[in-house]
């Protein structure tokens, strides 16, 4: 049961609107020209690799936490500030996503819900996440299966919607590296390393199946130029619910990470978590009016590139 709960926690951190609608996958892999299920396997294995890397780094840091860090204090400070900024961009992007498909009122509700879930603490966040992510999985499967059995060709993935190629696939992997660390650190305090690794295996399996179903749905519905592919393939209320719930999981995941990072950076904020979240949510709400597409098209590749460089430096140092 613990492994399953952690699995859904990991899934909730990456199953945001971009993943659930297929938009992220189309953006980063749209010009690869590979079979759909091969791409699904690649993404599943990539996510597993990211989780293993984050688990290794977390335990590695714990084992060496007493080693002198005087030479790396500046580097640590820079990466902490950069991490907070990146999580804030992700949080703002999800907020802008809600606003782009609904209205300001629903956007405010999503921010309040995210803050409330984070305020409950990690344990309750994890339990709430189980219900939300299971709901998303059931809705995706029920939406995708009718398209899966249509019998149309799904051999190769070749999209006209923002084709990027293999290089951008690496940036996609880098982007998702920022979705796991704080959750893994929190889970590592209560669970064994082997438990986290098995949760990583199940996460990869779930991701592979969901990506395959989503891409099959989009391909069969001929939505190659749609900005929200799954909604174009299945334009109904259930799809909108999938998108909103998926955004919510990414929102409270990013907000949790921001709060954890800022409390480490500014210890006095530990006694004022509500005030911190009010400030963060207000800033994200105001910045979200820049527009979802503008934020994603500019910031996401930048985040992916930064993370790849950061991980490379971390790997060399360790």
C-alpha positions in Angstrom: 0.0 0.0 0.0 2.9 2.4 0.8 4.5 1.7 -2.6 1.2 2.4 -4.4 0.7 5.7 -2.4 4.1 6.9 -3.3 3.6 5.8 -6.9 0.5 8.0 -7.2 2.5 10.8 -5.5 5.1 10.6 -8.2 2.4 10.4 -10.9 0.6 13.4 -9.5 3.8 15.5 -9.9 4.1 14.8 -13.6 0.6 14.2 -14.7 -0.2 18.0 -15.1 -2.3 19.4 -17.9 0.6 19.2 -20.5 1.0 15.4 -19.8 -2.7 14.6 -19.5 -3.6 16.3 -22.7 -0.6 15.1 -24.7 0.5 18.7 -25.4 3.9 18.3 -23.7 4.7 15.1 -25.5 3.6 16.4 -28.9 5.7 19.6 -28.3 8.9 17.7 -27.4 8.5 14.5 -29.5 6.4 15.7 -32.4 9.1 15.4 -35.0 10.7 12.1 -33.9 8.7 9.9 -36.3 8.6 6.8 -34.0 5.8 4.4 -33.2 3.5 5.7 -30.5 4.1 2.9 -28.0 7.9 3.1 -28.5 7.7 6.8 -27.5 5.5 5.8 -24.5 8.2 3.3 -23.4 11.0 5.9 -23.9 9.1 8.4 -21.7 8.3 5.7 -19.1 12.0 4.7 -18.9 13.1 8.3 -18.9 10.9 9.1 -15.9 12.2 6.0 -14.1 15.7 7.1 -14.7 14.9 10.6 -13.3 13.3 9.1 -10.2 16.3 6.8 -9.6 18.7 9.7 -10.1 16.8 11.9 -7.6 16.7 9.0 -5.0 20.4 8.5 -5.4 21.2 12.2 -5.0 19.0 12.5 -2.0 20.5 9.6 -0.1 24.0 10.6 -1.3 23.5 14.0 0.2 22.3 12.5 3.5 25.3 10.3 3.8 27.6 13.2 3.2 25.8 15.9 5.1 28.6 16.3 7.6 31.3 16.9 5.0 32.7 20.5 4.7 30.8 22.7 2.2 32.6 26.0 2.5 33.8 25.9 -1.2 30.3 25.1 -2.5 28.2 27.5 -0.3 27.8 30.0 -3.1 26.9 27.3 -5.6 24.3 25.9 -3.2 22.8 29.4 -2.7 22.6 30.0 -6.4 21.0 26.6 -7.1 18.5 27.1 -4.3 17.4 30.5 -5.6 17.3 29.1 -9.2 15.2 26.1 -8.0 12.7 28.3 -6.2 12.4 30.5 -9.3 11.8 27.4 -11.6 9.2 25.9 -9.3 7.5 29.3 -9.3 7.5 29.4 -13.1 5.9 25.9 -13.1 3.3 27.0 -10.6 2.5 30.1 -12.6 2.2 28.1 -15.8 -0.4 25.8 -14.2 -2.3 28.8 -12.9 -2.2 30.4 -16.3 -3.5 27.1 -17.7 -6.6 27.1 -15.6 -7.3 30.7 -16.6 -6.9 29.9 -20.3 -9.6 27.1 -20.3 -12.0 28.4 -17.6 -12.2 31.8 -15.9 -10.6 33.9 -13.1 -13.0 32.5 -10.5 -12.0 28.9 -11.1 -8.3 30.0 -11.2 -8.6 31.6 -7.7 -10.4 28.4 -6.4 -7.5 26.2 -7.8 -5.0 28.4 -6.0 -6.9 28.2 -2.7 -7.3 24.4 -3.1 -3.5 24.1 -3.7 -2.6 26.2 -0.7 -5.1 24.3 1.5 -3.7 20.9 0.4 -0.1 22.0 1.1 -1.0 23.5 4.4 -2.3 20.1 5.6 1.2 18.8 5.5 3.0 16.1 3.5 1.1 13.1 4.9 -2.4 14.5 4.2 -1.2 15.8 0.9 -0.1 12.3 -0.1 -3.5 10.8 0.9 -5.5 13.5 -0.9 -3.3 13.0 -3.9 -4.2 9.2 -4.1 -7.9 10.1 -4.6 -7.2 12.9 -7.2 -4.7 10.9 -9.3 -6.8 7.7 -9.3 -9.7 9.8 -10.5 -7.5 11.2 -13.3 -6.3 7.8 -14.3 -9.8 6.3 -14.5 -11.0 9.3 -16.5 -8.1 9.1 -19.0 -8.6 5.4 -19.5 -12.4 5.8 -20.0 -11.8 8.6 -22.5 -9.1 6.9 -24.4 -10.3 3.3 -24.7 -13.1 4.1 -27.3 -10.4 5.6 -29.6 -8.0 2.8 -28.9 -10.3 0.3 -30.5 -11.2 2.3 -33.6 -8.7 0.3 -35.7 -7.1 3.4 -37.3 -3.3 3.5 -37.9 -1.2 4.5 -34.9 2.1 3.2 -36.2 4.2 6.4 -36.2 4.0 9.6 -34.3 4.4 12.6 -36.7 2.9 15.9 -35.6 2.6 19.3 -37.2 2.0 20.8 -33.8 5.3 22.5 -32.6 7.7 19.8 -33.9 10.9 19.9 -32.0 12.9 16.6 -32.2 15.3 14.5 -30.2 17.2 17.4 -28.6 14.0 18.8 -27.2 13.2 15.4 -25.8 16.3 15.8 -23.6 14.9 19.2 -22.4 11.6 17.4 -21.7 13.5 15.0 -19.4 15.3 17.9 -17.8 12.0 19.8 -17.2 10.5 16.8 -15.4 13.6 16.5 -13.1 12.2 19.4 -11.2 8.9 17.7 -10.4 10.3 15.0 -8.1 13.1 16.1 -5.7 11.1 17.6 -2.8 8.5 14.8 -2.9 11.3 12.2 -2.8 13.0 14.0 0.1 9.8 14.1 2.1 9.0 10.5 1.3 12.5 9.4 2.2 12.0 10.5 5.8 9.3 7.9 6.2 10.1 5.1 3.7 13.0 2.9 2.8 15.0 3.4 -0.4 13.8 0.1 -1.8 10.2 1.3 -1.3 10.9 4.4 -3.3 12.6 2.4 -6.1 9.6 0.0 -6.4 7.3 3.0 -6.5 9.5 4.4 -9.4 9.1 1.1 -11.3 5.3 1.3 -10.9 5.3 5.0 -11.9 7.2 4.1 -15.1 4.6 1.4 -15.9 1.7 3.7 -15.3 3.3 6.5 -17.4 4.0 4.2 -20.3 0.4 3.0 -20.4 -1.2 6.4 -20.0 1.1 8.0 -22.6 0.3 5.2 -25.1 -3.4 5.6 -24.6 -3.3 9.4 -24.8 -1.2 9.5 -28.0 -3.4 6.8 -29.6 -6.5 8.9 -28.8 -4.9 12.0 -30.3 -3.6 10.3 -33.4 -6.8 8.6 -34.2 -8.8 11.7 -33.8 -6.6 13.6 -36.2 -5.8 16.6 -33.9 -2.3 17.4 -35.2 -2.6 21.2 -34.9 -4.8 21.4 -31.8 -3.3 23.4 -28.9 -5.0 21.1 -26.4 -4.9 17.7 -28.3 -6.9 15.5 -25.9 -9.7 18.1 -25.6 -9.9 18.3 -29.4 -10.0 14.5 -29.7 -12.6 14.1 -27.0 -14.4 17.5 -26.6 -16.6 16.8 -23.5 -17.0 17.6 -19.9 -14.9 14.7 -18.7 -11.9 15.9 -20.6 -12.2 19.3 -19.0 -12.3 17.6 -15.6 -9.2 15.6 -16.4 -7.3 18.8 -17.4 -8.4 20.8 -14.3 -7.6 17.9 -11.9 -4.2 17.3 -13.6 -3.4 21.0 -13.3 -4.3 20.9 -9.6 -1.9 18.0 -9.0 0.9 20.0 -10.6 -0.1 23.2 -8.7 0.1 21.7 -5.2 3.2 19.7 -6.1 5.0 22.9 -7.3 3.7 25.0 -4.3 4.9 22.3 -1.9 8.3 22.4 -3.4 8.4 26.3 -3.3 7.4 26.3 0.4 10.0 23.6 1.3 12.8 25.4 -0.5 12.0 28.9 0.8 11.7 27.6 4.4 15.2 26.1 4.1 16.5 29.3 2.5 14.7 31.6 5.0 14.1 29.6 8.3 11.8 32.2 9.8 9.2 31.4 7.2 8.6 28.0 8.9 6.4 29.7 11.4 4.4 31.5 8.7 3.5 29.0 6.0 0.1 30.5 5.3 1.6 34.0 4.8 4.2 32.5 2.5 1.6 30.8 0.4 -0.6 33.9 0.2 2.3 35.8 -1.2 3.3 33.1 -3.6 -0.2 32.5 -4.9 -0.8 36.2 -5.3 2.3 36.7 -7.4 1.6 33.6 -9.5 -1.9 34.8 -10.1 -0.7 38.2 -11.3 2.1 36.7 -13.5 -0.4 34.1 -15.0 -1.9 36.9 -17.0 1.1 36.9 -19.2 -0.6 33.9 -20.9 -0.1 30.1 -20.8 1.4 29.7 -24.2 3.9 32.6 -23.7 5.1 31.1 -20.4 5.3 27.5 -21.6 7.0 28.3 -25.0 9.7 30.5 -23.4 10.2 29.1 -19.9 9.8 25.3 -20.3 12.8 24.7 -22.7 14.9 27.1 -20.6 14.1 25.1 -17.4 14.9 21.8 -19.2 18.3 23.2 -20.4 19.1 24.6 -16.9 18.3 21.3 -15.3 20.4 19.2 -17.7 23.4 21.4 -17.0 22.7 21.4 -13.2 22.5 17.6 -13.1 25.7 17.3 -15.2 27.5 19.5 -12.7 26.1 17.6 -9.7 27.1 14.3 -11.3 30.7 15.5 -11.9 31.0 16.9 -8.4 29.8 13.7 -6.7 
